[in-house]
């Protein structure tokens, strides 16, 4: 069952799903086959950039989870001290 049919049943509204193959004529262009690939090798630093981005995302997820845990347990003093410690470490870097 398609999403449109589910919505039609749920909200009791008529839905028409067009048959796009009858609506448009798809044309084939032989000249496109002659186009050469535009693939270029990736820059040398890309792997390191991707690794740095993954590390950043992992760290932000850990920080978010830590913040949420401390917030939910109402351990605000520990949360404030942890944030101050992190800020001081960033200032040193």
C-alpha positions in Angstrom: 0.0 0.0 0.0 1.4 3.4 -1.0 1.7 6.4 1.3 -1.0 8.2 -0.7 -3.4 5.3 -0.3 -2.7 5.2 3.5 -3.4 8.9 3.8 -6.5 8.5 1.7 -7.8 5.8 4.0 -6.9 7.7 7.1 -8.3 11.1 6.2 -11.1 9.9 3.9 -9.9 12.1 1.0 -9.7 10.9 -2.7 -6.2 10.5 -4.0 -5.1 10.0 -7.5 -1.7 8.6 -8.3 -0.6 9.6 -11.8 1.1 7.2 -14.1 4.1 9.3 -15.1 5.0 6.9 -17.9 1.9 8.0 -19.7 2.4 11.7 -18.9 5.9 12.2 -20.3 7.9 10.9 -23.2 11.4 9.9 -22.1 14.0 10.7 -24.8 17.4 9.1 -25.1 20.3 11.3 -26.1 23.1 9.4 -27.8 25.5 12.3 -27.4 25.5 11.9 -23.7 27.3 8.6 -24.0 30.2 10.4 -25.6 30.8 12.6 -22.5 34.0 11.7 -20.7 34.1 11.2 -16.9 34.8 14.2 -14.8 36.1 12.2 -11.9 39.0 13.9 -10.2 41.1 12.3 -7.4 40.3 13.6 -3.9 42.8 16.1 -2.3 45.3 14.6 0.0 44.0 16.3 3.1 40.4 15.1 2.6 40.8 11.9 4.6 42.2 13.9 7.6 39.4 16.4 7.3 36.8 13.7 7.3 38.5 12.1 10.4 38.5 15.4 12.2 34.8 16.0 11.4 33.9 12.5 12.6 35.8 13.1 15.8 34.1 16.5 16.3 30.6 14.9 15.8 31.4 12.1 18.2 32.6 14.5 20.8 29.5 16.7 20.5 27.3 13.7 20.9 29.2 12.7 24.0 28.9 16.2 25.4 25.2 16.4 24.6 24.6 13.0 26.3 26.6 14.1 29.3 24.8 17.4 29.6 21.4 15.7 29.3 22.3 13.1 32.0 23.5 15.8 34.5 20.5 17.9 33.7 18.0 15.1 34.2 19.6 14.2 37.6 19.6 17.9 38.6 23.4 17.7 39.3 23.8 21.3 38.2 27.0 21.9 40.3 28.8 19.1 38.6 27.6 20.3 35.2 28.8 23.8 35.8 32.2 22.6 37.0 32.6 20.3 34.0 31.7 23.1 31.6 34.3 25.4 33.3 36.9 22.7 33.0 36.2 22.2 29.3 36.3 25.9 28.7 39.7 26.2 30.5 41.1 23.3 28.4 39.9 25.0 25.2 41.4 28.3 26.2 44.8 26.5 26.7 44.7 24.9 23.3 
